[in-house]
Amino acid sequence: MPFREILDSLLTPRERIAWEACLARNARDHGKGADLIREGERPRALHVVLDGWAQKYKQLPDGRRQILALYLPGQLCDLDLFTVSRSDHSLAAVRRLCVAEIGRAEACDLLHRCPSLSQIFCWSELVAGAIQREWMISIGQRNAQERVAHLLCELYVRQRGKAPPNAGACDFLLTQWQIAEATGLTQVHVNRTIQELRRCCGVEIRQLRLELSDFEGLAALASFNANYLHFNEAPSAVERVAPLFEPVETMAPLGRLPLAAPILPASVPARRM
């Protein structure tokens, strides 16, 4: 279930109005390749993609880059604003990008007025972690053809839903160079791999669109299983994480926990102090 649909299904009408007004008020445009935040900088805003795609990446001193995640319209990029003092990665526009940049004070006020957002944000981070694990499996275990096929399947399903049509199309804003940076391959290898996927699975990438004529065949080739995207699990998942946000009034303050008497084995008599 896309993040935008999760918000619509779990927010109250009043919360949804406050959320959408906040996004519209903080919308910002960025050009192709523009950095929203660079590694080492202090997080300044909560980023929510409104239009276009964003990419999270890390870059080595010699210029080599690895794309770590892709964010589609309606998706929260991360919670660094609330978790770290310095960003350990960079966030940039894939192509032209419109993103809501919500400052800390306004984000805190929004969370106070929309209590459901805390659980929804937590669930979003859990899914992002699941996607990251799947990407790690791809780089560590899948061959070049399987890596590219898996990335295409994921982006197709994230836009079309858990049970997409076997033949269909979706937006695809990545260049072959960016596919290479996301899959740990060279651009030449990616080009050759896409040609192979065109012949065996009817894959076509043109005019910023991905066209598939045999999604099931492509998914079988990549060993793709959409379970890690956790479609239709948001309501129950939000309920499960709710205790993390409830105050525990009965918990003893740190430094005042009662000390339990040591338990000695029966065969070892306690020494007199």
Backbone as CSV, one residue per row, in Angstrom:
resi,resn,N_x,N_y,N_z,CA_x,CA_y,CA_z,C_x,C_y,C_z
1,MET,0.850,-1.192,0.000,0.000,0.000,0.000,0.890,1.249,0.000
2,PRO,0.785,2.136,-0.990,1.608,3.341,-1.016,1.418,4.179,0.239
3,PHE,2.463,4.921,0.620,2.448,5.707,1.849,1.285,6.691,1.859
4,ARG,0.981,7.275,0.713,-0.108,8.249,0.643,-1.445,7.592,0.985
5,GLU,-1.669,6.365,0.503,-2.917,5.665,0.802,-2.993,5.268,2.272
6,ILE,-1.855,4.974,2.875,-1.820,4.635,4.298,-2.252,5.844,5.123
7,LEU,-1.740,6.993,4.755,-2.140,8.211,5.455,-3.638,8.443,5.327
8,ASP,-4.153,8.275,4.119,-5.584,8.506,3.894,-6.445,7.542,4.708
9,SER,-5.960,6.305,4.868,-6.773,5.304,5.551,-6.670,5.378,7.069
10,LEU,-5.570,5.928,7.607,-5.355,5.901,9.047,-5.514,7.258,9.729
11,LEU,-5.414,8.353,8.965,-5.609,9.664,9.572,-7.096,9.996,9.658
12,THR,-7.469,10.713,10.686,-8.838,11.209,10.768,-8.996,12.332,9.747
13,PRO,-10.236,12.677,9.378,-10.423,13.787,8.418,-9.730,15.073,8.861
14,ARG,-9.797,15.369,10.156,-9.165,16.596,10.660,-7.643,16.503,10.538
15,GLU,-7.081,15.344,10.861,-5.634,15.161,10.755,-5.186,15.232,9.300
16,ARG,-5.993,14.674,8.410,-5.625,14.679,6.992,-5.582,16.109,6.448
17,ILE,-6.528,16.935,6.858,-6.537,18.331,6.412,-5.284,19.045,6.900
18,ALA,-4.922,18.828,8.174,-3.729,19.469,8.734,-2.467,18.987,8.020
19,TRP,-2.397,17.697,7.712,-1.232,17.127,7.024,-1.090,17.704,5.617
20,GLU,-2.178,17.713,4.860,-2.120,18.200,3.478,-1.817,19.691,3.425
21,ALA,-2.361,20.453,4.370,-2.075,21.888,4.414,-0.597,22.133,4.702
22,CYS,-0.034,21.319,5.571,1.381,21.445,5.908,2.255,21.132,4.695
23,LEU,1.904,20.082,3.944,2.667,19.741,2.741,2.617,20.864,1.716
24,ALA,1.422,21.408,1.474,1.280,22.471,0.471,2.043,23.728,0.880
25,ARG,2.041,24.026,2.161,2.688,25.239,2.661,4.217,25.160,2.557
26,ASN,4.743,23.943,2.593,6.197,23.766,2.622,6.760,23.155,1.342
27,ALA,5.992,23.187,0.248,6.456,22.617,-1.027,7.619,23.417,-1.588
28,ARG,8.637,22.705,-2.033,9.818,23.324,-2.634,10.203,22.545,-3.885
29,ASP,10.677,23.248,-4.915,11.114,22.612,-6.158,12.631,22.514,-6.203
30,HIS,13.125,21.405,-6.761,14.561,21.187,-6.915,14.829,20.656,-8.318
31,GLY,15.921,21.098,-8.908,16.282,20.636,-10.235,16.938,19.266,-10.220
32,LYS,17.101,18.694,-11.397,17.706,17.379,-11.552,19.081,17.324,-10.892
33,GLY,19.261,16.318,-10.010,20.546,16.104,-9.364,20.845,17.002,-8.184
34,ALA,19.957,17.943,-7.865,20.209,18.868,-6.760,20.192,18.130,-5.420
35,ASP,21.127,18.462,-4.555,21.177,17.873,-3.215,20.231,18.600,-2.279
36,LEU,19.394,17.856,-1.574,18.547,18.437,-0.542,19.320,18.530,0.771
37,ILE,20.161,17.540,1.009,21.048,17.540,2.170,22.271,16.707,1.812
38,ARG,23.431,17.136,2.296,24.673,16.430,2.012,25.163,15.717,3.275
39,GLU,25.880,14.641,3.052,26.444,13.893,4.168,27.281,14.819,5.054
40,GLY,27.059,14.728,6.371,27.785,15.557,7.329,27.043,16.804,7.746
41,GLU,26.002,17.183,6.997,25.223,18.366,7.352,24.210,18.046,8.442
42,ARG,23.794,19.089,9.147,22.773,18.925,10.174,21.389,18.851,9.512
43,PRO,20.597,17.818,9.809,19.258,17.737,9.217,18.425,18.965,9.577
44,ARG,17.821,19.574,8.580,17.059,20.801,8.787,15.554,20.619,8.626
45,ALA,15.151,19.536,7.958,13.725,19.393,7.644,13.346,17.930,7.486
46,LEU,12.060,17.693,7.629,11.460,16.409,7.302,11.052,16.476,5.839
47,HIS,11.499,15.526,5.031,11.258,15.596,3.586,10.176,14.591,3.173
48,VAL,9.183,15.078,2.453,8.116,14.240,1.901,8.026,14.533,0.408
49,VAL,8.180,13.505,-0.422,8.168,13.701,-1.879,6.733,13.974,-2.343
50,LEU,6.565,15.042,-3.102,5.261,15.394,-3.655,5.161,15.033,-5.138
51,ASP,6.246,15.243,-5.875,6.255,14.934,-7.303,7.696,14.657,-7.718
52,GLY,7.895,13.621,-8.542,9.241,13.231,-8.923,9.783,12.160,-7.985
53,TRP,11.067,11.841,-8.139,11.727,10.832,-7.306,12.929,11.451,-6.616
54,ALA,13.205,10.968,-5.390,14.413,11.364,-4.671,15.278,10.126,-4.456
55,GLN,16.580,10.346,-4.293,17.519,9.247,-4.085,18.384,9.513,-2.859
56,LYS,18.572,8.489,-2.040,19.518,8.550,-0.936,20.803,7.882,-1.408
57,TYR,21.955,8.519,-1.173,23.196,7.942,-1.676,24.373,8.275,-0.773
58,LYS,25.444,7.511,-0.932,26.728,7.799,-0.311,27.779,7.840,-1.416
59,GLN,28.781,8.696,-1.230,29.810,8.882,-2.251,31.195,8.747,-1.638
60,LEU,32.067,7.994,-2.308,33.441,7.829,-1.869,34.281,9.035,-2.303
61,PRO,35.446,9.229,-1.675,36.286,10.386,-2.020,36.649,10.461,-3.499
62,ASP,36.741,9.299,-4.191,37.114,9.325,-5.612,35.926,9.528,-6.542
63,GLY,34.727,9.762,-5.974,33.555,10.061,-6.791,32.610,8.898,-7.014
64,ARG,33.012,7.686,-6.679,32.105,6.549,-6.852,30.924,6.686,-5.890
65,ARG,29.718,6.358,-6.405,28.503,6.530,-5.610,27.727,5.232,-5.532
66,GLN,26.991,5.082,-4.437,26.052,3.982,-4.285,24.704,4.573,-3.911
67,ILE,23.688,4.322,-4.727,22.325,4.732,-4.379,21.781,3.736,-3.374
68,LEU,21.334,4.231,-2.232,20.899,3.392,-1.125,19.385,3.211,-1.064
69,ALA,18.641,4.159,-1.621,17.181,4.079,-1.569,16.584,5.042,-2.575
70,LEU,15.356,4.742,-2.998,14.600,5.607,-3.899,13.264,5.940,-3.242
71,TYR,12.883,7.207,-3.323,11.635,7.667,-2.715,10.704,8.183,-3.799
72,LEU,9.475,7.656,-3.787,8.481,7.979,-4.810,7.461,8.974,-4.261
73,PRO,6.594,9.532,-5.115,5.631,10.537,-4.656,4.790,10.067,-3.469
74,GLY,4.636,10.973,-2.501,3.863,10.673,-1.308,4.655,10.025,-0.202
75,GLN,5.944,9.736,-0.441,6.722,8.974,0.518,7.574,9.871,1.405
76,LEU,7.655,9.489,2.688,8.539,10.142,3.644,9.964,9.658,3.405
77,CYS,10.920,10.585,3.311,12.296,10.183,2.994,13.014,9.563,4.184
78,ASP,12.951,10.170,5.347,13.577,9.599,6.533,13.183,10.420,7.746
79,LEU,13.624,9.968,8.932,13.324,10.666,10.172,14.587,11.248,10.799
80,ASP,15.587,11.549,9.967,16.858,12.065,10.488,16.679,13.334,11.306
81,LEU,15.661,14.111,11.000,15.418,15.356,11.733,15.250,15.099,13.223
82,PHE,14.752,13.905,13.571,14.482,13.581,14.969,15.471,12.581,15.566
83,THR,16.404,12.088,14.767,17.224,10.975,15.256,18.727,11.229,15.289
84,VAL,19.271,12.044,14.395,20.722,12.225,14.347,21.072,13.708,14.289
85,SER,22.283,14.035,14.754,22.736,15.430,14.706,23.422,15.757,13.392
86,ARG,23.984,14.735,12.711,24.633,14.923,11.415,24.170,13.811,10.477
87,SER,23.852,14.159,9.263,23.393,13.155,8.306,24.554,12.274,7.871
88,ASP,24.327,10.956,7.800,25.378,10.026,7.367,25.220,9.639,5.905
89,HIS,24.392,10.383,5.172,24.182,10.127,3.746,23.729,11.435,3.088
90,SER,23.622,11.404,1.784,23.108,12.565,1.039,21.752,12.231,0.437
91,LEU,20.941,13.242,0.212,19.623,13.078,-0.388,19.532,14.039,-1.565
92,ALA,19.157,13.515,-2.747,19.162,14.349,-3.956,17.967,14.031,-4.840
93,ALA,17.695,14.939,-5.765,16.639,14.742,-6.753,17.146,13.835,-7.864
94,VAL,16.325,12.867,-8.287,16.674,12.030,-9.432,16.533,12.847,-10.712
95,ARG,15.385,13.476,-10.879,15.148,14.455,-11.945,14.462,15.644,-11.282
96,ARG,13.625,16.370,-11.987,12.932,17.485,-11.344,12.106,16.954,-10.182
97,LEU,12.184,17.635,-9.049,11.586,17.126,-7.818,10.843,18.235,-7.091
98,CYS,9.664,17.907,-6.603,8.927,18.787,-5.694,8.792,18.042,-4.374
99,VAL,9.253,18.662,-3.302,9.272,17.994,-2.001,8.819,18.976,-0.927
100,ALA,8.094,18.456,0.057,7.733,19.272,1.216,8.883,19.210,2.211
101,GLU,9.368,20.369,2.648,10.456,20.455,3.608,9.900,21.064,4.894
102,ILE,9.607,20.211,5.866,8.934,20.630,7.092,9.976,20.803,8.196
103,GLY,10.133,22.022,8.694,11.099,22.308,9.751,10.736,21.630,11.062
104,ARG,11.704,21.559,11.970,11.505,20.818,13.214,10.350,21.365,14.054
105,ALA,10.276,22.677,14.214,9.220,23.252,15.055,7.840,22.922,14.498
106,GLU,7.686,23.081,13.192,6.384,22.788,12.583,6.091,21.293,12.607
107,ALA,7.120,20.474,12.423,6.920,19.026,12.464,6.479,18.580,13.853
108,CYS,7.080,19.157,14.893,6.693,18.810,16.260,5.244,19.224,16.542
109,ASP,4.883,20.408,16.064,3.505,20.874,16.244,2.526,19.977,15.497
110,LEU,2.923,19.535,14.297,2.056,18.660,13.501,1.868,17.320,14.202
111,LEU,2.939,16.759,14.754,2.840,15.484,15.468,1.970,15.621,16.710
112,HIS,2.004,16.789,17.334,1.159,17.022,18.515,-0.313,17.078,18.117
113,ARG,-0.608,17.715,16.965,-1.995,17.857,16.518,-2.510,16.611,15.810
114,CYS,-1.603,15.776,15.307,-1.980,14.553,14.573,-1.265,13.359,15.199
115,PRO,-1.742,12.860,16.329,-1.045,11.794,17.049,-0.805,10.540,16.210
116,SER,-1.666,10.254,15.246,-1.515,9.044,14.438,-0.250,9.075,13.583
117,LEU,0.271,10.265,13.308,1.436,10.370,12.432,2.664,9.666,13.009
118,SER,2.824,9.689,14.322,4.004,9.065,14.929,4.072,7.586,14.593
119,GLN,2.946,6.876,14.762,2.917,5.459,14.440,3.102,5.214,12.950
120,ILE,2.500,6.081,12.128,2.621,5.921,10.674,4.063,6.130,10.239
121,PHE,4.733,7.125,10.793,6.139,7.367,10.460,6.998,6.175,10.870
122,CYS,6.715,5.622,12.045,7.471,4.459,12.516,7.286,3.291,11.560
123,TRP,6.052,3.052,11.140,5.787,1.963,10.199,6.518,2.208,8.884
124,SER,6.545,3.447,8.435,7.233,3.772,7.189,8.718,3.431,7.278
125,GLU,9.341,3.723,8.418,10.759,3.408,8.598,10.998,1.900,8.620
126,LEU,10.060,1.139,9.166,10.199,-0.318,9.179,10.181,-0.875,7.760
127,VAL,9.297,-0.353,6.916,9.245,-0.803,5.521,10.512,-0.388,4.783
128,ALA,11.003,0.829,5.062,12.246,1.272,4.428,13.398,0.341,4.789
129,GLY,13.426,-0.125,6.029,14.451,-1.076,6.446,14.328,-2.404,5.722
130,ALA,13.092,-2.846,5.490,12.872,-4.099,4.764,13.355,-3.981,3.320
131,ILE,13.094,-2.851,2.693,13.573,-2.623,1.324,15.100,-2.612,1.291
132,GLN,15.704,-1.980,2.299,17.170,-1.929,2.362,17.762,-3.335,2.464
133,ARG,17.130,-4.200,3.248,17.623,-5.584,3.380,17.521,-6.326,2.053
134,GLU,16.444,-6.084,1.316,16.283,-6.757,0.027,17.331,-6.273,-0.969
135,TRP,17.645,-4.991,-0.938,18.699,-4.465,-1.816,20.058,-5.077,-1.451
136,MET,20.281,-5.281,-0.166,21.545,-5.873,0.263,21.665,-7.312,-0.254
137,ILE,20.557,-8.054,-0.224,20.567,-9.411,-0.765,20.893,-9.381,-2.255
138,SER,20.322,-8.413,-2.959,20.575,-8.309,-4.396,22.059,-8.122,-4.679
139,ILE,22.687,-7.175,-3.980,24.098,-6.896,-4.243,24.986,-8.051,-3.795
140,GLY,24.587,-8.733,-2.725,25.421,-9.807,-2.201,25.232,-11.152,-2.871
141,GLN,24.025,-11.429,-3.394,23.736,-12.780,-3.858,23.189,-12.882,-5.283
142,ARG,22.475,-11.875,-5.771,21.894,-11.967,-7.108,22.926,-11.606,-8.177
143,ASN,22.816,-12.256,-9.336,23.703,-11.890,-10.435,23.173,-10.628,-11.117
144,ALA,23.886,-10.136,-12.122,23.543,-8.858,-12.749,22.120,-8.864,-13.305
145,GLN,21.747,-9.914,-14.018,20.414,-9.973,-14.609,19.342,-9.980,-13.526
146,GLU,19.581,-10.725,-12.454,18.617,-10.794,-11.354,18.523,-9.465,-10.612
147,ARG,19.654,-8.787,-10.433,19.642,-7.493,-9.725,18.781,-6.469,-10.461
148,VAL,19.033,-6.307,-11.748,18.295,-5.308,-12.518,16.823,-5.703,-12.601
149,ALA,16.549,-6.971,-12.816,15.165,-7.439,-12.900,14.430,-7.186,-11.585
150,HIS,15.100,-7.418,-10.474,14.465,-7.213,-9.171,14.152,-5.742,-8.934
151,LEU,15.077,-4.853,-9.304,14.832,-3.423,-9.152,13.639,-2.977,-9.998
152,LEU,13.548,-3.477,-11.237,12.425,-3.123,-12.106,11.109,-3.625,-11.513
153,CYS,11.117,-4.848,-10.997,9.900,-5.403,-10.388,9.468,-4.574,-9.186
154,GLU,10.420,-4.201,-8.341,10.081,-3.441,-7.139,9.439,-2.098,-7.497
155,LEU,10.050,-1.379,-8.424,9.528,-0.061,-8.791,8.168,-0.176,-9.473
156,TYR,7.968,-1.244,-10.221,6.674,-1.488,-10.872,5.594,-1.750,-9.826
157,VAL,5.896,-2.602,-8.849,4.921,-2.956,-7.822,4.656,-1.783,-6.877
158,ARG,5.684,-1.040,-6.538,5.490,0.102,-5.638,4.555,1.145,-6.244
159,GLN,4.477,1.198,-7.566,3.596,2.167,-8.220,2.246,1.582,-8.623
160,ARG,2.221,0.266,-8.912,0.995,-0.331,-9.429,0.238,-1.162,-8.398
161,GLY,0.844,-1.474,-7.254,0.160,-2.244,-6.229,0.670,-3.670,-6.150
162,LYS,0.238,-4.395,-5.093,0.754,-5.741,-4.811,0.467,-6.722,-5.928
163,ALA,-0.680,-6.602,-6.590,-1.043,-7.531,-7.672,-1.176,-6.740,-8.975
164,PRO,-0.064,-6.288,-9.544,-0.130,-5.462,-10.763,-0.465,-6.314,-11.978
165,PRO,-0.921,-5.700,-13.050,-1.191,-6.470,-14.270,0.098,-7.078,-14.822
166,ASN,-0.021,-8.245,-15.429,1.159,-8.911,-15.972,1.788,-8.092,-17.097
167,ALA,0.972,-7.362,-17.825,1.455,-6.448,-18.869,0.989,-5.048,-18.506
168,GLY,1.941,-4.136,-18.342,1.568,-2.788,-17.952,2.774,-1.871,-17.994
169,ALA,2.583,-0.653,-17.493,3.650,0.348,-17.529,3.584,1.223,-16.286
170,CYS,4.701,1.891,-15.995,4.774,2.816,-14.871,5.875,3.831,-15.154
171,ASP,5.938,4.866,-14.340,7.006,5.848,-14.479,8.347,5.186,-14.180
172,PHE,9.384,5.665,-14.862,10.730,5.155,-14.601,11.716,6.278,-14.905
173,LEU,12.196,6.941,-13.857,12.986,8.159,-14.022,14.490,7.930,-13.970
174,LEU,14.926,6.690,-13.778,16.351,6.416,-13.644,17.041,6.317,-15.004
175,THR,18.263,6.814,-15.060,19.116,6.573,-16.219,19.836,5.239,-16.021
176,GLN,20.479,4.740,-17.074,21.247,3.509,-16.928,22.383,3.691,-15.937
177,TRP,22.948,4.888,-15.882,24.010,5.150,-14.922,23.475,5.033,-13.496
178,GLN,22.280,5.551,-13.233,21.695,5.468,-11.897,21.291,4.036,-11.550
179,ILE,20.831,3.269,-12.538,20.564,1.846,-12.295,21.850,1.160,-11.852
180,ALA,22.957,1.510,-12.510,24.252,0.936,-12.148,24.623,1.299,-10.713
181,GLU,24.380,2.550,-10.314,24.713,2.973,-8.958,23.826,2.325,-7.910
182,ALA,22.629,1.932,-8.293,21.720,1.275,-7.348,21.985,-0.218,-7.242
183,THR,22.578,-0.823,-8.267,22.759,-2.275,-8.295,24.207,-2.716,-8.155
184,GLY,25.140,-1.772,-8.068,26.538,-2.134,-7.924,27.158,-2.697,-9.190
185,LEU,26.681,-2.235,-10.348,27.192,-2.701,-11.633,27.792,-1.524,-12.403
186,THR,28.433,-1.821,-13.524,28.905,-0.752,-14.400,27.784,-0.378,-15.365
187,GLN,27.890,0.807,-15.952,26.871,1.239,-16.905,26.848,0.326,-18.126
188,VAL,28.022,-0.108,-18.572,28.089,-1.011,-19.723,27.380,-2.320,-19.408
189,HIS,27.583,-2.832,-18.190,26.947,-4.087,-17.793,25.432,-3.923,-17.720
190,VAL,24.980,-2.769,-17.215,23.539,-2.499,-17.132,22.927,-2.451,-18.520
191,ASN,23.588,-1.780,-19.444,23.084,-1.686,-20.820,22.915,-3.071,-21.431
192,ARG,23.924,-3.912,-21.259,23.856,-5.264,-21.799,22.753,-6.082,-21.110
193,THR,22.611,-5.890,-19.808,21.596,-6.636,-19.051,20.183,-6.242,-19.474
194,ILE,19.938,-4.956,-19.701,18.608,-4.507,-20.130,18.272,-5.092,-21.502
195,GLN,19.252,-5.169,-22.377,19.014,-5.787,-23.682,18.641,-7.263,-23.529
196,GLU,19.293,-7.950,-22.589,18.955,-9.352,-22.343,17.542,-9.479,-21.790
197,LEU,17.157,-8.575,-20.874,15.812,-8.614,-20.295,14.754,-8.249,-21.337
198,ARG,15.116,-7.417,-22.296,14.189,-7.094,-23.387,13.884,-8.347,-24.206
199,ARG,14.912,-9.130,-24.468,14.725,-10.334,-25.288,13.966,-11.437,-24.537
200,CYS,14.263,-11.621,-23.258,13.669,-12.764,-22.555,12.372,-12.440,-21.826
201,CYS,12.159,-11.154,-21.451,10.973,-10.806,-20.657,10.184,-9.624,-21.209
202,GLY,10.557,-9.125,-22.360,9.807,-8.029,-22.968,9.897,-6.713,-22.224
203,VAL,11.051,-6.439,-21.606,11.236,-5.185,-20.874,11.570,-4.052,-21.849
204,GLU,10.874,-2.924,-21.689,11.170,-1.737,-22.495,11.265,-0.527,-21.569
205,ILE,12.347,0.242,-21.686,12.516,1.486,-20.935,12.723,2.601,-21.950
206,ARG,11.745,3.506,-22.037,11.837,4.596,-22.994,10.938,5.740,-22.561
207,GLN,11.394,6.937,-22.835,10.647,8.161,-22.530,10.173,8.197,-21.079
208,LEU,11.085,7.854,-20.159,10.833,7.898,-18.722,9.695,6.968,-18.292
209,ARG,9.502,5.885,-19.064,8.482,4.889,-18.728,9.082,3.492,-18.781
210,LEU,8.616,2.637,-17.875,8.965,1.220,-17.880,7.751,0.454,-18.383
211,GLU,7.935,-0.317,-19.453,6.848,-1.105,-20.028,7.201,-2.590,-19.903
212,LEU,6.288,-3.343,-19.291,6.492,-4.779,-19.095,5.404,-5.552,-19.817
213,SER,5.810,-6.583,-20.546,4.836,-7.450,-21.204,4.727,-8.792,-20.496
214,ASP,5.657,-9.079,-19.571,5.645,-10.353,-18.844,6.210,-10.138,-17.448
215,PHE,5.419,-9.465,-16.594,5.876,-9.206,-15.227,6.141,-10.500,-14.473
216,GLU,5.283,-11.489,-14.633,5.454,-12.755,-13.904,6.764,-13.433,-14.278
217,GLY,7.115,-13.394,-15.560,8.378,-13.970,-15.992,9.566,-13.216,-15.423
218,LEU,9.466,-11.887,-15.400,10.533,-11.062,-14.846,10.682,-11.317,-13.346
219,ALA,9.557,-11.436,-12.646,9.588,-11.688,-11.207,10.189,-13.053,-10.900
220,ALA,9.861,-14.044,-11.718,10.422,-15.375,-11.517,11.933,-15.364,-11.721
221,LEU,12.388,-14.643,-12.725,13.814,-14.545,-12.998,14.555,-13.916,-11.825
222,ALA,13.955,-12.895,-11.204,14.606,-12.157,-10.124,14.356,-12.762,-8.750
223,SER,13.540,-13.813,-8.657,13.096,-14.353,-7.365,12.446,-13.235,-6.544
224,PHE,11.599,-12.467,-7.216,10.949,-11.327,-6.580,9.694,-11.765,-5.847
225,ASN,9.600,-11.378,-4.574,8.419,-11.621,-3.758,8.092,-10.315,-3.049
226,ALA,6.906,-9.782,-3.295,6.555,-8.449,-2.799,6.235,-8.412,-1.312
227,ASN,6.364,-9.531,-0.602,6.016,-9.551,0.819,6.808,-8.532,1.630
228,TYR,8.053,-8.265,1.231,8.880,-7.342,2.017,8.379,-5.904,1.944
229,LEU,7.489,-5.607,1.000,6.902,-4.270,0.909,5.730,-4.096,1.875
230,HIS,5.267,-5.203,2.473,4.245,-5.181,3.526,2.968,-4.474,3.099
231,PHE,2.470,-4.804,1.934,1.202,-4.257,1.479,0.072,-4.721,2.397
232,ASN,-0.893,-3.833,2.628,-2.118,-4.136,3.392,-1.845,-4.485,4.857
233,GLU,-0.650,-4.189,5.353,-0.337,-4.491,6.745,-0.303,-3.252,7.622
234,ALA,-0.472,-2.072,7.038,-0.285,-0.837,7.799,-1.190,-0.729,9.028
235,PRO,-2.521,-0.976,8.919,-3.368,-0.793,10.107,-2.941,-1.655,11.286
236,SER,-2.679,-2.935,11.034,-2.278,-3.816,12.136,-0.875,-3.481,12.624
237,ALA,0.005,-3.077,11.699,1.373,-2.720,12.096,1.371,-1.480,12.978
238,VAL,0.532,-0.503,12.644,0.449,0.716,13.445,-0.038,0.393,14.849
239,GLU,-0.976,-0.538,14.975,-1.453,-0.944,16.296,-0.347,-1.617,17.092
240,ARG,0.486,-2.413,16.413,1.556,-3.128,17.118,2.624,-2.174,17.644
241,VAL,2.908,-1.094,16.900,3.951,-0.170,17.357,3.406,0.884,18.315
242,ALA,2.088,0.952,18.487,1.497,1.984,19.340,2.080,1.997,20.757
243,PRO,2.342,0.824,21.400,2.902,0.862,22.758,4.239,1.593,22.858
244,LEU,4.974,1.696,21.757,6.250,2.401,21.780,6.061,3.895,22.045
245,PHE,4.845,4.405,21.812,4.596,5.836,21.941,3.731,6.163,23.150
246,GLU,3.431,5.155,23.968,2.610,5.389,25.153,3.506,5.534,26.379
247,PRO,3.272,6.531,27.237,4.087,6.681,28.447,3.854,5.517,29.392
248,VAL,4.920,5.024,29.973,4.826,3.921,30.935,4.990,4.530,32.315
249,GLU,3.894,4.832,32.969,3.927,5.546,34.239,4.467,4.707,35.375
250,THR,4.374,3.380,35.220,4.797,2.518,36.319,6.283,2.194,36.272
251,MET,6.980,2.643,35.241,8.402,2.330,35.133,9.208,3.139,36.144
252,ALA,10.093,2.465,36.881,10.907,3.143,37.883,11.930,4.033,37.210
253,PRO,12.217,5.208,37.771,13.217,6.100,37.175,14.588,5.433,37.158
254,LEU,15.403,5.812,36.173,16.756,5.279,36.118,17.518,5.675,37.378
255,GLY,18.303,4.739,37.912,19.073,5.009,39.113,18.324,4.652,40.372
256,ARG,17.024,4.317,40.258,16.227,3.959,41.437,15.645,2.551,41.325
257,LEU,16.199,1.749,40.434,15.693,0.395,40.279,16.097,-0.428,41.483
258,PRO,15.195,-1.245,42.047,15.544,-2.077,43.198,16.579,-3.112,42.797
259,LEU,17.528,-3.357,43.694,18.565,-4.349,43.446,18.119,-5.694,43.970
260,ALA,18.142,-6.692,43.103,17.745,-8.034,43.528,18.904,-8.696,44.245
261,ALA,18.584,-9.531,45.238,19.620,-10.268,45.952,20.248,-11.283,45.027
262,PRO,21.570,-11.463,45.075,22.225,-12.413,44.189,21.749,-13.819,44.453
263,ILE,21.604,-14.579,43.388,21.182,-15.974,43.503,22.413,-16.845,43.345
264,LEU,22.740,-17.626,44.365,23.913,-18.485,44.334,23.498,-19.916,44.081
265,PRO,24.325,-20.688,43.401,24.016,-22.111,43.214,23.893,-22.799,44.557
266,ALA,23.055,-23.836,44.603,22.818,-24.541,45.871,24.089,-25.156,46.428
267,SER,25.020,-25.511,45.555,26.230,-26.186,46.003,27.292,-25.227,46.510
268,VAL,27.059,-23.909,46.392,28.044,-22.925,46.842,27.473,-22.147,48.007
269,PRO,27.921,-22.375,49.212,27.374,-21.660,50.371,27.742,-20.190,50.325
270,ALA,26.843,-19.371,50.740,27.087,-17.930,50.767,28.090,-17.593,51.850
271,ARG,29.042,-16.716,51.533,30.037,-16.301,52.518,29.494,-15.171,53.367
272,ARG,29.894,-15.153,54.609,29.488,-14.054,55.479,30.259,-12.798,55.101
273,MET,29.588,-11.667,55.067,30.221,-10.404,54.688,30.788,-9.749,55.948
